[in-house]
Amino acid sequence: MAGRSRIQEHSDRSDGALAIPHIPNADAPAMVGNSYVGTFNCQAKYPVQRPSVPYGQQNDTSEALWFEGGYKECVGYLTEGRYPVFDKAGYALTNASNATHLSISPAVPDHREKKQRRVIHYSNGKESGLFLISSALDGKWLGPRGTLLPANCSDQAAQVKITFPIVKATRWSMLLD
């Protein structure tokens, strides 16, 4: 059947019969007396256990050093340390210089405008879904009712719950109310 895994094919039968898959026998672990010696054998076979740290000139241009820069739509759960830009309909949340409240300004298409970027930080652990939000520009914290708090006032920052999936709605309007 198309689109079904082999496990489903083995266990989802109308006649109730189950086909038991063949599981190969594994080799017994290496032992000397009553002690396992697999680690020692591996270290003897592969004496260099860690590659050198790639400081200095990087001549390797393989995929190990490749990354995709630029704007990406958020997919999956948020993690701290990201630089989200909250934008909708061509406008983004902004903190203008010396401002005490968030404002909005036209969104920059490539989202490179630092005054529109935020940094998200876990508030009560990653399972809580609560974040504190600071500005990538000057470290000011998002406070109650869209206020911008000084960088040294993280204890007064508003806890923000960001839920998924984010649908096309004005989710950030609550920050400005």
Secondary structure, 3 states (H helix, E strand, C coil): CCCCCHHHHHHCCCCCCCCCCCCCCCCCCCEECCEECHHHHHHHHCCCCCCCCCCCCCCCCCHHHCCCCCCCCCCCCCCCCCCCCCEECCEEEECCCCCCECEEEECCCCCCCHHHCEEEEECCCCCCCEEEEEECCCCCEECHHHEEECCCCHHHCCCEECCCCCCCCCCCHHHHC
